[in-house]
């Protein structure tokens, strides 16, 4: 083999080696690109998962803290809403005495509708809560708190009906404006406008002896003036009601504008939950006569007075 042939073979081998080297480099670059594409995405996805896990962990860590931060706000909102409802719609009251037994027991909590008398008049038989400030002496005397903390607790308890208030009373309405309330008839019953009341469904009955209170142990005869109410407790032998205040300026009656609202349901304790409907005896038709006579009479006279005028005008129009 000549030197030229050797150089030719070397040159051939060198030329043949170049493509192999280029293919190897190119392949490596593509693999590197593929590898960089694949693991890069995987790495990014892994970071997302890690970030997501970290976010979830942070949220879990933040939840208790955020709850405790929001709790005071929730309490304040709840209290404000309760006070607004109490002021304008429904208020809870605590029963401190036995004057309305067996209908209401000591320790009962009742809800009082404060809107109802803006839509209708007070009815006989309604159980009403009214403020006796400057008109009736307290029926039960409650010791006053001695320190600011106790006073604050008492105020909150009174607002939510879990503490007694000696200025508020709860009684049953027996007579409304214009009524004549009398006791007793020949059978010992209370009468309203001459109509006797059958009070056996709500008068106090001793749970041991099963003996029921009399409608009243003392006679009375009262005319209810406009803007006033005659009220009595269901436990007649214990109740300090209109009968006991006949020497007061109102003759024992209370002003209608002192009525806070109508008690319509017992909500506590749970075994005492019940409604407070008007007893059937107050649904007698005879009551309406006297109470409606006063407003109806002027209207009737007015109508009768216009009849002659209308008759004369019609006579003049005839040809």
NUNU-767678 format. One line per field, with one value per residue (C-alpha): residue in one letter; x, y, z. Coordinates in nm, 2 decimals. Layout:
! NUNU-767678
residu	[A | ...];
u	[X | ...];
v	[Y | ...];
w	[Z | ...];
//
This chain:
! NUNU-767678
residu	[X | X | X | X | X | X | X | X | X | X | X | X | X | X | X | X | X | X | X | X | X | X | X | X | X | X | X | X | X | X | X | X | X | X | X | X | X | X | X | X | X | X | X | X | X | X | X | X | X | X | X | X | X | X | X | X | X | X | X | X | X | X | X | X | X | X | X | X | X | X | X | X | X | X | X | X | X | X | X | X | X | X | X | X | X | X | X | X | X | X | X | X | X | X | X | X | X | X | X | X | X | X | X | X | X | X | X | X | X | X | X | X | X | X | X | X | X | X | X | X | X | X | X | X | X | X | X | X | X | X | X | X | X | X | X | X | X | X | X | X | X | X | X | X | X | X | X | X | X | X | X | X | X | X | X | X | X | X | X | X | X | X | X | X | X | X | X | X | X | X | X | X | X | X | X | X | X | X | X | X | X | X | X | X | X | X | X | X | X | X | X | X | X | X | X | X | X | X | X | X | X | X | X | X | X | X | X | X | X | X | X | X | X | X | X | X | X | X | X | X | X | X | X | X | X | X | X | X | X | X | X | X | X | X | X | X | X | X | X | X | X | X | X | X | X | X | X | X | X | X | X | X | X | X | X | X | X | X | X | X | X | X | X | X | X | X | X | X | X | X | X | X | X | X | X | X | X | X | X | X | X | X | X | X | X | X | X | X | X | X | X | X | X | X | X | X | X | X | X | X | X | X | X | X | X | X | X | X | X | X | X | X | X | X | X | X | X | X | X];
u	[0.00 | 0.13 | 0.16 | -0.12 | -0.34 | -0.27 | -0.36 | -0.68 | -0.78 | -0.71 | -0.91 | -1.20 | -1.19 | -1.18 | -1.47 | -1.66 | -1.61 | -1.74 | -2.10 | -2.10 | -1.98 | -2.24 | -2.52 | -2.40 | -2.40 | -2.73 | -2.89 | -2.74 | -2.89 | -3.23 | -3.21 | -3.10 | -3.39 | -3.63 | -3.49 | -3.50 | -3.86 | -3.98 | -3.81 | -3.86 | -4.24 | -4.23 | -4.03 | -4.27 | -4.57 | -4.40 | -4.35 | -4.72 | -4.82 | -4.58 | -4.71 | -5.07 | -4.99 | -4.82 | -5.13 | -5.36 | -5.14 | -5.14 | -5.52 | -5.56 | -5.33 | -5.52 | -5.87 | -5.86 | -5.70 | -5.95 | -6.24 | -6.13 | -6.08 | -6.43 | -6.60 | -6.62 | -6.77 | -7.03 | -7.12 | -7.16 | -7.38 | -7.59 | -7.63 | -7.72 | -7.98 | -8.13 | -8.16 | -8.32 | -8.57 | -8.63 | -8.69 | -8.93 | -9.07 | -9.04 | -8.90 | -8.84 | -8.96 | -8.88 | -9.18 | -9.07 | -9.39 | -9.68 | -9.96 | -10.04 | -10.03 | -10.12 | -10.10 | -9.74 | -9.51 | -9.22 | -8.91 | -9.10 | -8.98 | -9.24 | -9.21 | -9.40 | -9.53 | -9.47 | -9.61 | -9.96 | -10.12 | -10.01 | -10.23 | -10.53 | -10.68 | -10.61 | -10.87 | -11.02 | -10.84 | -10.51 | -10.21 | -10.02 | -9.69 | -9.70 | -9.48 | -9.60 | -9.35 | -9.51 | -9.85 | -9.82 | -9.59 | -9.36 | -9.53 | -9.20 | -8.90 | -8.56 | -8.23 | -8.03 | -7.68 | -7.40 | -7.12 | -7.09 | -7.02 | -7.34 | -7.54 | -7.42 | -7.51 | -7.85 | -7.91 | -7.81 | -8.02 | -8.32 | -8.28 | -8.29 | -8.55 | -8.33 | -8.35 | -8.66 | -8.76 | -8.96 | -9.11 | -9.29 | -9.60 | -9.79 | -10.17 | -10.48 | -10.70 | -11.05 | -11.20 | -11.12 | -11.22 | -11.59 | -11.65 | -11.84 | -11.65 | -11.83 | -11.79 | -11.97 | -12.30 | -12.54 | -12.31 | -11.99 | -11.87 | -11.70 | -11.92 | -11.82 | -12.11 | -12.34 | -12.20 | -12.06 | -11.71 | -11.65 | -11.29 | -11.24 | -11.00 | -10.73 | -10.79 | -10.53 | -10.59 | -10.39 | -10.19 | -10.23 | -10.59 | -10.72 | -10.91 | -10.96 | -10.94 | -11.27 | -11.30 | -11.25 | -11.25 | -11.35 | -11.63 | -11.56 | -11.75 | -11.56 | -11.61 | -11.31 | -11.24 | -11.11 | -10.74 | -10.75 | -10.76 | -10.88 | -10.63 | -10.62 | -10.39 | -10.50 | -10.39 | -10.66 | -10.56 | -10.20 | -10.22 | -10.18 | -10.38 | -10.65 | -10.86 | -10.57 | -10.51 | -10.86 | -10.74 | -10.49 | -10.57 | -10.68 | -10.91 | -10.71 | -10.69 | -10.37 | -10.30 | -10.31 | -10.00 | -9.81 | -9.87 | -9.55 | -9.71 | -9.90 | -9.74 | -9.81 | -9.59 | -9.39 | -9.04 | -8.87 | -8.83 | -8.86 | -9.12 | -9.34 | -9.34 | -9.70 | -9.90 | -10.11 | -10.44 | -10.75 | -10.98 | -11.32 | -11.52 | -11.40 | -11.53 | -11.90 | -12.09 | -12.26 | -11.94 | -11.93 | -12.25 | -12.13 | -11.78 | -11.91 | -12.20 | -12.00 | -11.83 | -12.13 | -12.39 | -12.24 | -12.21 | -12.56 | -12.70 | -12.50 | -12.64 | -13.00 | -12.94 | -12.85 | -13.16 | -13.41 | -13.16 | -13.12 | -13.50 | -13.56 | -13.29 | -13.44 | -13.79 | -13.64 | -13.49 | -13.82 | -14.00];
v	[0.00 | 0.34 | 0.64 | 0.80 | 0.50 | 0.53 | 0.90 | 0.82 | 0.56 | 0.80 | 1.07 | 0.83 | 0.72 | 1.08 | 1.17 | 0.87 | 0.96 | 1.31 | 1.21 | 0.96 | 1.23 | 1.48 | 1.23 | 1.15 | 1.52 | 1.59 | 1.29 | 1.41 | 1.75 | 1.61 | 1.38 | 1.67 | 1.88 | 1.60 | 1.53 | 1.90 | 1.92 | 1.62 | 1.67 | 2.04 | 1.99 | 1.73 | 1.95 | 2.24 | 2.01 | 1.89 | 2.25 | 2.32 | 2.02 | 2.12 | 2.48 | 2.35 | 2.13 | 2.43 | 2.64 | 2.37 | 2.35 | 2.72 | 2.73 | 2.46 | 2.65 | 2.98 | 2.84 | 2.82 | 3.16 | 3.32 | 3.16 | 3.30 | 3.64 | 3.63 | 3.50 | 3.83 | 3.99 | 3.71 | 3.76 | 4.13 | 4.09 | 3.83 | 4.05 | 4.35 | 4.15 | 4.01 | 4.36 | 4.50 | 4.21 | 4.26 | 4.63 | 4.61 | 4.26 | 3.98 | 3.99 | 3.71 | 3.75 | 3.56 | 3.47 | 3.55 | 3.49 | 3.25 | 3.50 | 3.34 | 2.97 | 2.72 | 2.89 | 3.01 | 2.87 | 3.04 | 3.02 | 3.00 | 3.20 | 3.34 | 3.52 | 3.85 | 3.98 | 4.36 | 4.41 | 4.26 | 4.56 | 4.78 | 4.58 | 4.50 | 4.61 | 4.44 | 4.16 | 4.02 | 3.70 | 3.81 | 3.75 | 4.08 | 4.21 | 4.57 | 4.82 | 4.91 | 5.19 | 5.48 | 5.30 | 4.97 | 4.87 | 4.58 | 4.24 | 4.07 | 4.25 | 4.16 | 4.25 | 4.49 | 4.40 | 4.55 | 4.57 | 4.69 | 4.33 | 4.20 | 4.49 | 4.43 | 4.06 | 4.15 | 4.39 | 4.14 | 3.87 | 4.10 | 4.19 | 3.82 | 3.71 | 3.50 | 3.74 | 3.89 | 4.26 | 4.39 | 4.67 | 4.45 | 4.25 | 3.97 | 3.94 | 3.84 | 4.11 | 4.08 | 4.41 | 4.65 | 5.02 | 5.06 | 4.74 | 4.70 | 4.43 | 4.30 | 4.02 | 3.83 | 3.71 | 3.47 | 3.18 | 3.36 | 3.43 | 3.74 | 3.91 | 4.14 | 4.36 | 4.12 | 3.81 | 3.56 | 3.41 | 3.04 | 3.05 | 2.69 | 2.63 | 2.87 | 2.94 | 2.80 | 2.45 | 2.31 | 2.01 | 1.82 | 1.89 | 1.97 | 2.25 | 2.55 | 2.92 | 3.11 | 3.38 | 3.63 | 3.63 | 3.99 | 4.17 | 4.45 | 4.66 | 4.86 | 5.06 | 5.05 | 5.40 | 5.48 | 5.40 | 5.16 | 4.79 | 4.57 | 4.28 | 3.99 | 3.70 | 3.34 | 3.25 | 3.48 | 3.41 | 3.51 | 3.77 | 4.14 | 4.27 | 4.54 | 4.44 | 4.53 | 4.87 | 5.01 | 5.29 | 5.41 | 5.70 | 5.46 | 5.27 | 4.95 | 4.97 | 5.01 | 5.24 | 5.06 | 5.26 | 5.08 | 4.74 | 4.60 | 4.32 | 3.99 | 3.67 | 3.40 | 3.11 | 2.94 | 2.85 | 2.73 | 2.49 | 2.24 | 2.03 | 2.34 | 2.45 | 2.56 | 2.83 | 3.09 | 3.11 | 3.32 | 3.10 | 3.01 | 3.20 | 3.53 | 3.45 | 3.49 | 3.73 | 3.91 | 4.10 | 4.30 | 4.48 | 4.71 | 4.77 | 4.85 | 5.06 | 5.37 | 5.41 | 5.28 | 5.52 | 5.84 | 5.68 | 5.55 | 5.89 | 6.06 | 5.82 | 5.88 | 6.25 | 6.25 | 6.06 | 6.35 | 6.57 | 6.31 | 6.27 | 6.64 | 6.67 | 6.38 | 6.55 | 6.88 | 6.70 | 6.55 | 6.74];
w	[0.00 | -0.10 | 0.11 | -0.10 | -0.03 | 0.35 | 0.34 | 0.15 | 0.41 | 0.69 | 0.52 | 0.46 | 0.82 | 0.93 | 0.70 | 0.82 | 1.18 | 1.15 | 1.07 | 1.36 | 1.59 | 1.47 | 1.50 | 1.85 | 1.95 | 1.79 | 1.96 | 2.29 | 2.24 | 2.16 | 2.46 | 2.67 | 2.54 | 2.59 | 2.93 | 3.02 | 2.89 | 3.09 | 3.42 | 3.41 | 3.38 | 3.64 | 3.86 | 3.81 | 3.88 | 4.19 | 4.31 | 4.24 | 4.45 | 4.72 | 4.71 | 4.71 | 5.01 | 5.18 | 5.11 | 5.25 | 5.55 | 5.60 | 5.56 | 5.82 | 6.05 | 5.98 | 6.04 | 6.42 | 6.44 | 6.20 | 6.39 | 6.72 | 6.55 | 6.40 | 6.72 | 6.90 | 6.59 | 6.56 | 6.93 | 6.89 | 6.58 | 6.76 | 7.07 | 6.85 | 6.65 | 6.98 | 7.12 | 6.81 | 6.80 | 7.18 | 7.13 | 6.84 | 6.80 | 7.06 | 7.41 | 7.66 | 8.02 | 8.34 | 8.57 | 8.93 | 9.12 | 9.14 | 9.07 | 8.73 | 8.84 | 8.71 | 8.37 | 8.44 | 8.70 | 8.88 | 8.66 | 8.33 | 8.04 | 7.81 | 7.47 | 7.44 | 7.11 | 7.10 | 6.76 | 6.79 | 6.96 | 6.67 | 6.45 | 6.68 | 7.01 | 7.34 | 7.39 | 7.70 | 7.80 | 7.67 | 7.90 | 7.89 | 8.03 | 8.14 | 8.32 | 8.66 | 8.72 | 8.92 | 8.92 | 9.11 | 9.39 | 9.31 | 9.36 | 9.43 | 9.59 | 9.43 | 9.59 | 9.38 | 9.27 | 9.47 | 9.22 | 8.86 | 8.73 | 8.89 | 8.76 | 8.41 | 8.44 | 8.57 | 8.28 | 8.02 | 8.20 | 8.21 | 7.84 | 7.74 | 7.99 | 8.22 | 8.52 | 8.69 | 8.66 | 8.95 | 8.74 | 8.49 | 8.57 | 8.39 | 8.43 | 8.24 | 8.09 | 8.23 | 8.13 | 7.84 | 7.80 | 7.84 | 8.04 | 8.36 | 8.57 | 8.88 | 9.14 | 9.23 | 9.09 | 9.27 | 9.18 | 9.28 | 8.93 | 8.78 | 8.53 | 8.24 | 8.11 | 8.29 | 8.12 | 8.37 | 8.31 | 8.33 | 8.46 | 8.56 | 8.27 | 8.40 | 8.77 | 9.01 | 9.12 | 9.42 | 9.28 | 9.62 | 9.73 | 9.37 | 9.53 | 9.29 | 9.37 | 9.39 | 9.12 | 9.40 | 9.78 | 9.79 | 9.60 | 9.36 | 9.11 | 8.85 | 8.53 | 8.31 | 8.18 | 7.82 | 7.79 | 8.09 | 8.16 | 8.44 | 8.50 | 8.73 | 8.80 | 8.76 | 9.11 | 9.27 | 9.63 | 9.56 | 9.29 | 9.38 | 9.09 | 9.00 | 9.30 | 9.54 | 9.37 | 9.38 | 9.61 | 9.35 | 9.11 | 8.83 | 9.06 | 9.01 | 8.63 | 8.44 | 8.14 | 7.80 | 7.69 | 7.96 | 7.80 | 7.66 | 7.47 | 7.47 | 7.61 | 7.36 | 7.43 | 7.71 | 7.59 | 7.90 | 8.07 | 7.78 | 7.95 | 7.99 | 7.63 | 7.54 | 7.38 | 7.57 | 7.38 | 7.48 | 7.69 | 7.52 | 7.79 | 7.65 | 7.31 | 7.42 | 7.19 | 7.48 | 7.57 | 7.25 | 7.33 | 7.60 | 7.46 | 7.12 | 7.24 | 7.31 | 6.97 | 6.78 | 6.93 | 6.80 | 6.45 | 6.46 | 6.57 | 6.29 | 6.03 | 6.16 | 6.16 | 5.78 | 5.68 | 5.69 | 5.50 | 5.23 | 5.20 | 5.16 | 4.89 | 4.69 | 4.72 | 4.57 | 4.28 | 4.17 | 3.88];
//
